[in-house]
Amino acid sequence: MVSTAIHEFFGIAIAEAAYCGALPILPLRLSYPELVPVALRARCLYRGRDGLVRQLRWALEHAAEAAELAAELPRALTRFGWRAVAPRYDAILATVAMR
């Protein structure tokens, strides 16, 4: 999946697509660097038009390697899944309710 977004709050659609196996090609800005593990940023994040073209070309010319990288993302994104987030929400809401 490719994004050229100029405005983004979290990137939920990006996180969902990457969790399902898509390789993200994203601008190096907004919330995107937080979504992509440091080890994969060089292949997933780009700067400017030339960087976008370079990343797209690489992904198309190295489809097998791109698929391997995409397969690493779901594990990194589980921290945003409901099983990870719900207990934190519960703890925060319990604290607020006690006030």
N, C-alpha and C positions, 0 to 999 in steps of 0.2 A: 504494500500500500504506500501511496505517496501523499505527502502533505506539503503544501506551500503556504500554510496558514500564517496570517499576520496577527490573529487574535485567537487565543485559546485559554480556557480556564484550567483544565486538567488533562484533557486528551482521552476521555473515556472510550471513544470509538477506536482510537489508535490502540489503547491498552487491550480492548476486547479483540480486535483483529490480530494483534501480535500474540495474544494468549491462545488464539485459535490457529496459529501457525504462519501468519503472514509476516514477511520481512518488512519492517517499516523503513522508509526513506523519508527523513524528517529534517526540517530546518533546525539548525543549532541555535535555538532560542525558545522562548516561552517555557512551557512545562515539559517539553520533550526530553531534554537531557536527564531529568529526574526519572523518566520512564525506562530509559535504556541503560542497561548495565555498562559500567565504565569500559569493560573489555570489548563491548560491541559498538561503542559510539563511533569509532572510525569508519565503520561500514554502514551505519544507520543514520548518522547525522551529517548534514552538509551546510556549507556557507555559500550563499549566493547562487546565481544561475549556473555558473561553471561547475560548482560543486554538485549541484543537483544533476546536471548532465553526466558528470563523472560517476556519481553513485549509481544512477540508472544504468549506464553503460556497463559498469562492473557487475551489477546484479544480473543483467541479461546475458553477459558473456560468461559468467561463472555461476550458472543456475544451481548446480549441485552444492557448491560451497555456500551460496546464499540460503539454500534450503537448510543446510546444517546450522547456520547461524540462527535462522528463524526458529529452529527446533529448540534452541537454548532459551528463548525468551519466555515461554510459559512459566518455567520454574522461577524466573526473576520477578514475574508479575503476580505471583500468588500472594505477595504482601498486600495487594490491593483487593484481594478476593474477600467475599463475605465472611468466610471462616476466620480470617485474620482481623478484619475490621470490626465485626460485630462485638467481640468481647471488649474492645477499646471503647466503642460507643456505649455499651452497657455500663462500663465503669464510669465514664464521664457523666452519663445521664443519672446514675445513682448518686454521684457526688452532688450534682445540681439539685436533685430531688431532696437531699438531706438539708439543704440550706434553707 
